[in-house]
C-alpha cells in the first residue's frame, strides 16, 4: 500500500518555510507522494457547492509542485486534482512536462472535471462543456507528451506543425489519474486514465465506487497500453493500520491522507502547521512507513 499526503498548497503550507518543512517531514517519514488541491478562485461570499471560505489560500498547483521538486529527492508529486476543463491544455502540457523534468520523473497527473458553476463562469468556460473539454484535453496533453510530430484536431483544440519540448522524463508519459465519483468520471477513468482517484471516500463509498468501475470496465474499451487501473483514495480523515488494511483488501493501491477537511480552511497559524506535522509523524508510525 502506497501512502501519500493531501494538502501541500493550502492553509499554512502556502508559506515557503512551512511547505519546505512539510516536504522534508513527508520524505523522511516514508510517505510515497504529496498532493495539491485546486480552486483557481473561490466564491465570495461562500455558497454551495463551493467547499471552503473565500479567504482560503490555494497556492497554484504548478508553482507548488515546482517548489516541491526542488526540495525533495524521492517524493512523488501529485496534482490532486487539476481542474482540467478550466485550463488551456497546450499550456498545461508544457508546464507539467517541466515539473516532470525538474523532478527527475516524479509527476503524478491527477485531473478532475470540477463542480462549481461560478468558477467556470469567472474563468470564461461554459459549465456545460466541462465533460467534453475534460475528455479532449486529456488526449491533447497525451499527444503533446508522446508524439514525435504532434497533430490534433478536436472541438476545442487543433494544431499541427508544432513542437513542445522537453517531453516528460517518464515514458510514455506521467501517470494520468482521473478523479471523480460520477458515472462519467468512472467511464473516463477506464477509457483514458492510468488510474482513478476518489476523494473523501470512506470504506463503504470506496467499495461502491470499485464495483461501479468494474461494471464500467465490462462495457467500455480500455486501451491495453494503459495497463491496470490504479486506485487512489483520500479517506475522510486519519486511518489506523487496520483501516488501511481494509482499504487495501478492497483493491486500493494508494491512500492519500489528510488529517481533517478543516485543514483545507483559511487558518494559516503555527498551531495548524504543527498539528499537521504531528499528524504526518503519527501516521508514519501507525502505518510503519519508514
C-alpha positions as CSV (number, residue, x, y, z in Angstrom):
1,X,0.0,0.0,0.0
2,X,1.4,3.4,-1.1
3,X,0.7,6.3,1.2
4,X,0.5,10.0,0.2
5,X,-0.4,13.2,1.9
6,X,-3.1,15.7,0.6
7,X,-2.8,19.4,1.2
8,X,0.6,20.6,0.1
9,X,-0.6,24.0,-1.2
10,X,-3.2,25.0,1.3
11,X,-3.5,27.0,4.6
12,X,-0.2,27.4,6.4
13,X,1.6,25.4,3.6
14,X,1.2,28.3,1.2
15,X,4.2,29.8,3.1
16,X,7.6,28.6,1.7
17,X,9.2,27.8,5.0
18,X,6.2,25.8,6.1
19,X,6.0,24.0,2.8
20,X,9.7,23.0,3.0
21,X,9.2,21.7,6.5
22,X,6.2,19.6,5.4
23,X,8.0,18.2,2.4
24,X,11.1,17.3,4.4
25,X,8.9,15.6,7.1
26,X,6.9,13.6,4.5
27,X,10.0,12.4,2.6
28,X,11.9,11.4,5.7
29,X,8.8,9.7,7.3
30,X,8.4,7.3,4.4
31,X,5.4,8.8,2.5
32,X,5.3,7.9,-1.2
33,X,3.8,11.1,-2.5
34,X,2.4,14.6,-1.8
35,X,-0.7,16.1,-3.4
36,X,-2.1,19.5,-4.2
37,X,-5.7,20.6,-4.3
38,X,-7.1,23.2,-6.7
39,X,-9.6,26.0,-6.8
40,X,-8.4,28.9,-9.0
41,X,-11.0,31.2,-7.5
42,X,-13.4,30.9,-4.6
43,X,-16.9,32.3,-4.3
44,X,-17.3,35.4,-2.0
45,X,-19.5,35.1,-0.1
46,X,-19.2,31.3,0.1
47,X,-22.1,29.5,-1.4
48,X,-22.8,25.8,-2.2
49,X,-21.2,23.9,-3.7
50,X,-18.0,25.8,-3.1
51,X,-16.3,23.8,-0.4
52,X,-14.3,26.4,1.6
53,X,-14.5,30.1,2.7
54,X,-13.3,32.7,0.1
55,X,-10.3,33.7,2.1
56,X,-8.8,30.2,2.0
57,X,-5.4,30.3,0.2
58,X,-4.7,27.8,-2.6
59,X,-1.2,28.2,-3.9
60,X,-1.1,27.5,-7.7
61,X,-0.6,23.8,-8.4
62,X,2.3,24.3,-10.9
63,X,4.1,26.7,-8.5
64,X,3.6,24.3,-5.6
65,X,4.8,21.2,-7.5
66,X,7.8,23.1,-8.9
67,X,8.8,24.1,-5.3
68,X,8.3,20.6,-4.2
69,X,10.5,19.3,-7.0
70,X,13.4,21.5,-5.8
71,X,13.0,20.5,-2.1
72,X,12.7,16.7,-2.4
73,X,14.6,13.8,-4.0
74,X,12.3,10.8,-3.9
75,X,8.7,12.0,-3.0
76,X,6.3,11.7,-5.9
77,X,4.4,14.9,-6.8
78,X,0.7,14.7,-7.4
79,X,-1.9,17.1,-8.6
80,X,-4.9,16.1,-6.6
81,X,-6.6,17.4,-8.7
82,X,-6.1,19.9,-11.5
83,X,-9.5,21.1,-12.8
84,X,-8.6,20.3,-16.4
85,X,-11.6,21.9,-18.2
86,X,-10.6,25.3,-16.8
87,X,-7.1,25.0,-18.3
88,X,-5.6,25.6,-21.7
89,X,-4.3,22.0,-22.3
90,X,-1.4,23.1,-24.6
91,X,0.0,25.5,-21.9
92,X,-0.6,23.0,-19.2
93,X,1.2,20.2,-21.1
94,X,4.3,22.4,-21.2
95,X,4.0,23.4,-17.5
96,X,3.6,19.8,-16.3
97,X,6.3,18.4,-18.5
98,X,8.6,21.0,-16.8
99,X,7.6,19.7,-13.4
100,X,8.4,16.1,-14.5
101,X,11.8,17.2,-15.9
102,X,12.8,19.2,-12.9
103,X,11.7,16.4,-10.5
104,X,13.5,13.7,-12.5
105,X,10.3,12.0,-13.4
106,X,8.2,12.1,-10.3
107,X,4.9,13.7,-11.5
108,X,1.6,12.1,-10.9
109,X,-1.0,13.9,-13.1
110,X,-4.4,13.9,-11.3
111,X,-7.3,15.6,-13.1
112,X,-11.0,16.3,-12.4
113,X,-13.9,17.9,-14.1
114,X,-14.9,20.5,-11.5
115,X,-18.3,21.1,-9.9
116,X,-18.7,24.8,-9.0
117,X,-20.5,26.6,-11.8
118,X,-19.5,30.1,-10.9
119,X,-15.8,29.1,-11.1
120,X,-16.3,28.3,-14.7
121,X,-18.3,31.5,-15.3
122,X,-15.4,33.5,-13.9
123,X,-12.8,31.8,-16.0
124,X,-15.0,32.0,-19.1
125,X,-15.5,28.3,-19.7
126,X,-19.1,27.1,-20.2
127,X,-20.0,24.8,-17.3
128,X,-22.0,22.6,-19.7
129,X,-18.9,21.9,-21.7
130,X,-16.7,20.7,-18.9
131,X,-17.1,16.9,-19.6
132,X,-16.3,17.3,-23.3
133,X,-13.4,19.5,-22.5
134,X,-12.0,17.1,-19.9
135,X,-12.0,14.2,-22.3
136,X,-10.5,16.1,-25.2
137,X,-7.9,17.9,-23.0
138,X,-6.5,14.6,-21.7
139,X,-5.9,13.5,-25.3
140,X,-4.3,16.8,-26.3
141,X,-1.8,16.6,-23.4
142,X,-1.1,12.9,-24.2
143,X,-0.5,13.8,-27.8
144,X,1.9,16.7,-27.0
145,X,3.8,14.5,-24.5
146,X,4.3,11.4,-26.7
147,X,4.1,12.1,-30.5
148,X,7.2,12.9,-32.5
149,X,5.2,15.3,-34.7
150,X,2.1,16.2,-32.7
151,X,-1.1,16.7,-34.6
152,X,-4.6,17.1,-33.1
153,X,-8.0,18.2,-34.5
154,X,-10.8,18.4,-32.0
155,X,-13.7,20.6,-30.9
156,X,-11.6,22.8,-28.6
157,X,-8.0,22.4,-29.7
158,X,-6.4,21.9,-33.1
159,X,-2.8,22.0,-34.1
160,X,-0.1,20.6,-36.4
161,X,3.4,21.6,-37.5
162,X,4.4,22.4,-33.9
163,X,6.7,21.0,-31.2
164,X,6.5,21.2,-27.4
165,X,9.8,20.2,-25.8
166,X,11.1,19.0,-23.4
167,X,8.8,16.0,-23.1
168,X,8.3,14.5,-19.7
169,X,11.0,12.2,-18.4
170,X,8.6,9.4,-17.7
171,X,7.7,7.2,-20.7
172,X,5.3,7.0,-22.3
173,X,4.2,9.9,-20.0
174,X,3.4,10.6,-16.4
175,X,0.5,8.6,-15.0
176,X,-2.9,10.2,-15.5
177,X,-5.3,9.7,-12.7
178,X,-8.9,10.6,-13.4
179,X,-10.8,11.9,-10.3
180,X,-14.5,11.9,-9.6
181,X,-17.3,9.8,-8.3
182,X,-19.8,10.2,-11.1
183,X,-20.6,7.6,-13.8
184,X,-19.0,9.8,-16.4
185,X,-15.8,10.0,-14.3
186,X,-15.7,6.2,-14.0
187,X,-16.1,5.8,-17.7
188,X,-13.4,8.4,-18.4
189,X,-11.0,6.7,-15.9
190,X,-11.5,3.3,-17.6
191,X,-11.2,4.7,-21.1
192,X,-8.4,7.3,-20.7
193,X,-6.7,7.0,-17.3
194,X,-3.8,5.1,-15.8
195,X,-5.7,5.4,-12.5
196,X,-8.8,6.6,-10.7
197,X,-8.8,9.0,-7.7
198,X,-11.7,9.1,-5.2
199,X,-11.7,12.0,-2.8
200,X,-13.2,11.8,0.7
201,X,-14.3,8.2,0.3
202,X,-14.9,6.0,3.3
203,X,-14.8,2.2,3.1
204,X,-18.4,1.8,2.0
205,X,-18.2,4.5,-0.6
206,X,-14.9,3.1,-1.9
207,X,-16.3,-0.4,-2.2
208,X,-19.3,1.0,-4.1
209,X,-17.0,3.0,-6.5
210,X,-14.9,0.0,-7.2
211,X,-18.0,-2.1,-8.0
212,X,-19.1,0.7,-10.4
213,X,-15.6,0.8,-12.0
214,X,-15.7,-3.0,-12.5
215,X,-19.1,-2.6,-14.1
216,X,-17.9,0.1,-16.4
217,X,-14.9,-1.9,-17.4
218,X,-17.2,-4.6,-18.8
219,X,-18.8,-2.1,-21.1
220,X,-16.0,0.4,-22.0
221,X,-13.0,-0.4,-24.1
222,X,-9.7,0.2,-22.3
223,X,-6.6,0.6,-24.4
224,X,-4.1,-2.1,-23.5
225,X,-1.2,0.4,-23.1
226,X,-2.9,2.0,-20.1
227,X,-2.3,-1.1,-18.1
228,X,-4.2,-2.0,-14.9
229,X,-6.3,0.8,-13.4
230,X,-4.5,2.0,-10.3
231,X,-6.8,3.0,-7.4
232,X,-6.1,6.0,-5.2
233,X,-8.4,7.2,-2.4
234,X,-8.5,10.0,0.1
235,X,-10.4,8.9,3.2
236,X,-12.4,11.4,5.2
237,X,-9.8,11.7,7.9
238,X,-6.9,9.7,9.5
239,X,-6.8,5.9,9.3
240,X,-5.2,3.3,11.6
241,X,-3.3,0.3,10.4
242,X,-6.4,-2.0,10.4
243,X,-8.5,0.5,8.3
244,X,-5.6,0.9,5.9
245,X,-5.5,-2.9,5.5
246,X,-9.3,-2.9,4.8
247,X,-8.8,-0.4,2.0
248,X,-6.0,-2.5,0.6
249,X,-8.2,-5.6,0.7
250,X,-10.8,-3.7,-1.3
251,X,-8.2,-3.2,-4.0
252,X,-6.9,0.3,-3.2
253,X,-3.3,0.9,-4.3
254,X,-2.7,4.3,-2.7
255,X,-4.2,6.1,0.3
256,X,-3.7,9.9,0.0
257,X,-4.3,11.0,3.6
258,X,-5.4,14.2,5.2
259,X,-5.9,14.9,8.9
260,X,-9.2,16.7,8.6
261,X,-11.3,18.5,6.0
262,X,-10.8,21.6,8.2
263,X,-7.2,21.7,7.1
264,X,-8.5,22.9,3.8
265,X,-9.7,26.1,5.5
266,X,-8.2,29.5,5.8
267,X,-6.2,29.1,9.0
268,X,-2.5,29.6,8.5
269,X,-1.2,29.8,12.1
270,X,1.7,27.9,13.7
271,X,-0.8,25.7,15.7
272,X,-2.4,24.4,12.4
273,X,1.1,23.8,10.9
274,X,2.3,21.9,13.9
275,X,-0.8,19.8,14.1
276,X,-0.4,18.7,10.5
277,X,3.3,18.0,11.0
278,X,2.5,15.9,14.1
279,X,-0.2,14.0,12.1
280,X,2.5,13.1,9.5
281,X,4.7,11.7,12.2
282,X,1.9,9.8,13.9
283,X,0.6,8.3,10.6
284,X,4.1,7.2,9.6
285,X,4.5,5.4,13.0
286,X,1.0,3.9,12.9
287,X,1.3,2.6,9.3
288,X,5.0,1.7,9.7
289,X,6.1,3.7,6.7
290,X,9.7,4.3,7.5
